[in-house]
Amino acid sequence: MSIGSTILLATLAVGIICVAVSAASKRPGTTWSYYHFDGSGFVAGQPPDNGPFLAVQDRAVPVRLTRADTVVTVALPSGTGALAGICYIRNAGGRLAGGSRYTPCPGIPLTITSGKSVVVRTQTDESGFFVVGLPAGVYRVSSGAFSAEARVDVGTTTLSALQVGKRMVD
């Protein structure tokens, strides 16, 4: 075999290996990532207590769990992403300083808008969490005078925390 043929075959082999490695790295993840709310934002991992948390996976509907639950995978509809989050009241001041940093708000009605158009109305579950599937875009999640902005991308989950009040006790 000539040197030119050997170089050509080696180049072809390297090209095939690079394409295979690139394709494997872009394959959607099949493992769940867990996030809990700590009173100021979402933190990776399950909470230190037995409180609820979110399980997130690319191209799957996020799931609110407790440690006793098992995750069931439901695919996101084609061309959509997910917006998941929590509504809470911040606890601060006086006798509450040593207690929980927040109180989740169950049953809070939420309006999700894009520009001036209402996209969906939903409400938080018994733990204050919400999950909605949406097309890619920028959205405003609001409840009364409180709101937060979130960007949703196709195939991924965006986490959002909406503070709907502040409890002060002295």
C-alpha positions, 0 to 999 in steps of 0.5 A, a space after each residue: 500500500 502506498 503512503 498516499 493510500 495509508 494517509 487517506 485511510 487514516 484521515 478517513 478513520 479519524 473523521 469517522 471516529 470524530 463524527 461518532 464521538 460528536 453524535 454521542 455527545 449530543 444524544 439526550 441525557 437519560 438520567 434525571 437531575 434533581 433540584 430543590 428550592 432553598 428559600 432563595 433559588 433552586 439548588 442541585 440535589 435533593 433537599 436535606 429534609 424530606 421536602 418536595 423537589 423537582 426531577 428534570 431531564 432533557 426532552 421530558 416533562 419535569 416531575 415534582 417528587 418526594 423521596 418516596 416517589 418514583 419518576 415516570 418519564 413523559 416526553 415533552 411534545 415536539 418543539 416545546 420546552 418546560 417551565 417549572 417552579 415554585 411560588 413562595 412567601 419569604 419568611 424574615 425578621 424577629 422570631 422567624 429568623 431561625 425557622 424556615 426561610 420560606 413558606 410554599 404557596 399551594 393553590 396560587 393561580 398563575 398567568 403565563 404571558 408572552 408579550 401581551 398575550 395570555 398563553 396559559 393559566 394554571 395554579 400551583 400544586 399542594 407543595 407550591 410547585 407548577 409545571 407547564 410545557 411551552 414553545 420556545 420563547 420568553 414568558 412572564 409568570 405572574 400572580 397578582 402584582 408579583 411576576 418573574 420572567 423566564 426564557 424557555 428553550 426547546 427540549 429543556 426545563 427552565 426553573 423559576 421561583 416566584 416570590 408572592 409575598 414577604 412575612 415579617 414578624 417582630 
